[in-house]
Structures are given as C-alpha cells and as structure tokens.
Amino acid sequence: MRFIEVEELYEKIQMDKKLLLIDVRSEEEFKTGHVPEAKLLPLDTLLNKLSSALEMLPEQNVGDGLYVICLSDRRSLVAAKILAEMGVPDCIYVKGGTKAWAAQGYPLAYDLNTVTS
C-alpha cells in the first residue's frame, strides 16, 4: 500500500487544489480541524454502505490518486485497503495523518466539508 508524507501532500495541494482527499474520521473529529481540501467520508459509512459510499466519490481526479487521511494513519490505511480492493485505483494513505499535518504548522479548516456537498 502506498503512502504519502504530509510534507509531500502539502506541496501537491499547493500545486493542484483539485486533489481528491477524503478524511475517514467521524464528523465530530473532522470538525475539530482537518486539511482544508479534505472531504469527510467516515470510515463507518465506508464500511457499512460501501457501494453507496463509492458512488459518492467524485469521478474526477480519482485517476490521479485518491488520498485518504485520518487522525494518525490507522483508519486511513484500512480505508485505502478497502477502497483498493473495491477497484478504486491508486489509493494512497497519508502517513501520520492530521496529527502530523498540524505538527508541521500547516493550516486546518473547521467547516463540514463532505463528499456529498
């Protein structure tokens, strides 16, 4: 399974704001601060409603890689494996997650930005 370091993710976001990044934490966790470009798709939703969750993913940019993040990287690794098994190409989890992102001093957002919005 491929991963990306937060420093590399930050650089990619600076170059391409349309990058597809999903955050698999709960809504409550997401609201405490997330990568501004991240869309919320909780792991529970992904596991319980896999087929409909996959339909929620925007088709554009998935070919460029689907980046998955959580607080550390445990849930994002699980989600990336599940998505890859379901045929989503090039799933990449963010090593260290939002914790590592914040530790680098990168900006956080606090809005409710979901894959369905």
Helices and strands as residue ranges (DSSP letters): E 2-5, H 6-15, E 20-23, H 27-31, E 39-40, H 43-48, H 50-56, G 62-64, E 66-69, H 74-85, E 91-95, H 97-103
